[in-house]
Every structure is written in structure tokens, then in C-alpha cells.
Amino acid sequence: LTKLMCLDAKYCEENLPVLFQILGDRHNETEIRSNCVIALGDLVYRFPNKLEPWTAHIYSVLSDGNVKVRKHALMVLSHLILNDMLKVKGHVSAIARLLLDEDERT
């Protein structure tokens, strides 16, 4: 799905709700959700204006129950922020919360 979304802006915009539904469903395997996070980074880089309304949803992944998903989300978000593809705005608290994470790997 995400490979096709990278090819066409209209297809990307139409399927963003599906992608975020997959990402938000805690019953999906960790690898699936992690891959969705990584693919979101590619989509933000390719179509920043299409993903801008979904910024809050992207940052919400930082509070995922799985350490691996949170780690991938932090890595993708930090890459996007450093390359000026995303603005931190009011979401700095979500990043700061990871400093208090029990798992030292995040």
C-alpha cells in the first residue's frame, strides 16, 4: 500500500486514513506498525503538504505501547525534523516524554 502511495499524490491522500487505521490498531503485529512508521517518513518527504494535516497522528505514535514502534517513530521524526520536513510546534512534549521511558533503548 505505501509503495503505491509514494507514486501518486491522489492515491496517497485517499489512503492515508487506511494507513493510520493500520498504524493505530494495536492488534497488528509490531513489525507491521514499525514498517508503517518508516513508510510514513517516506510519504512525508515525498508529499509534505498532503501529510501536514496528519501531523498530530504521526506524533501520537510516540506513545505506542511497543518499544520498537516508539523507537522507529522517534528515529523517523527526528530525521524529518532535522531536515525541516516537519515542525515540532506543540508536539515537543511527546518527544520529551520519551526521556522518562522505562526502556533505555528509546
C-alpha positions as CSV (number, residue, x, y, z in Angstrom):
1,L,0.0,0.0,0.0
2,T,2.7,2.5,1.0
3,K,4.8,1.8,-2.1
4,L,1.8,2.8,-4.3
5,M,1.1,5.8,-2.1
6,C,4.6,7.1,-2.8
7,L,3.9,7.1,-6.5
8,D,0.7,9.2,-6.7
9,A,-0.4,12.1,-4.6
10,K,-4.1,11.5,-5.1
11,Y,-3.8,7.8,-4.2
12,C,-1.7,8.8,-1.2
13,E,-4.3,11.3,0.1
14,E,-7.2,8.8,-0.4
15,N,-5.5,6.0,1.5
16,L,-4.0,8.0,4.4
17,P,-6.9,7.1,6.7
18,V,-6.4,3.4,5.9
19,L,-2.6,3.7,6.8
20,F,-3.3,5.4,10.1
21,Q,-6.0,2.9,10.9
22,I,-3.5,0.1,10.4
23,L,-0.9,2.0,12.5
24,G,-3.4,2.7,15.3
25,D,-4.7,-0.9,15.6
26,R,-2.8,-2.4,18.5
27,H,-3.8,-5.9,17.3
28,N,-1.5,-5.6,14.3
29,E,2.0,-7.1,14.7
30,T,4.8,-4.8,15.8
31,E,6.7,-5.3,12.5
32,I,3.7,-4.1,10.5
33,R,3.3,-0.9,12.7
34,S,7.0,-0.3,12.6
35,N,7.0,-0.6,8.8
36,C,4.1,1.8,8.6
37,V,6.0,4.4,10.7
38,I,9.0,4.1,8.4
39,A,6.8,4.4,5.3
40,L,5.2,7.5,6.8
41,G,8.6,9.1,6.9
42,D,9.0,8.4,3.1
43,L,5.5,9.8,2.5
44,V,6.1,13.0,4.5
45,Y,9.3,13.5,2.5
46,R,7.5,12.9,-0.8
47,F,4.2,14.7,-0.2
48,P,4.7,17.1,2.8
49,N,1.6,19.1,2.0
50,K,-0.7,16.1,1.9
51,L,0.6,14.8,5.3
52,E,0.6,18.1,7.1
53,P,-3.0,17.7,8.4
54,W,-2.0,14.3,9.8
55,T,0.9,15.7,11.9
56,A,-0.8,15.1,15.2
57,H,-1.4,11.4,14.3
58,I,2.2,11.0,13.3
59,Y,3.4,12.3,16.7
60,S,0.8,10.1,18.5
61,V,2.8,7.1,17.5
62,L,5.4,8.2,20.1
63,S,3.0,7.0,22.8
64,D,2.6,3.5,21.3
65,G,2.7,0.6,23.7
66,N,5.5,-1.1,21.9
67,V,9.1,0.0,22.4
68,K,10.2,-0.9,18.9
69,V,7.4,1.2,17.3
70,R,8.2,4.1,19.6
71,K,11.9,3.9,18.7
72,H,11.2,3.8,15.0
73,A,8.8,6.7,15.4
74,L,11.4,8.8,17.2
75,M,14.1,8.0,14.6
76,V,11.8,8.9,11.7
77,L,10.5,12.1,13.4
78,S,14.0,13.3,14.3
79,H,15.1,12.7,10.7
80,L,12.2,14.7,9.4
81,I,12.6,17.5,11.9
82,L,16.3,17.9,11.3
83,N,15.6,18.1,7.5
84,D,12.9,20.7,8.1
85,M,10.2,18.4,6.7
86,L,8.2,18.6,9.9
87,K,7.9,21.3,12.5
88,V,7.8,20.4,16.2
89,K,5.3,23.1,17.1
90,G,3.3,21.9,20.2
91,H,4.5,18.3,20.0
92,V,7.7,18.7,21.9
93,S,6.1,17.3,25.0
94,A,5.6,13.9,23.2
95,I,9.3,13.8,22.4
96,A,10.3,14.9,25.9
97,R,8.1,12.1,27.5
98,L,10.3,9.5,25.9
99,L,13.1,10.8,28.2
100,L,11.1,9.2,31.1
101,D,10.6,5.9,29.3
102,E,11.4,2.8,31.3
103,D,13.2,1.3,28.4
104,E,16.6,2.9,27.9
105,R,16.7,2.0,24.2
106,T,14.2,4.7,23.2
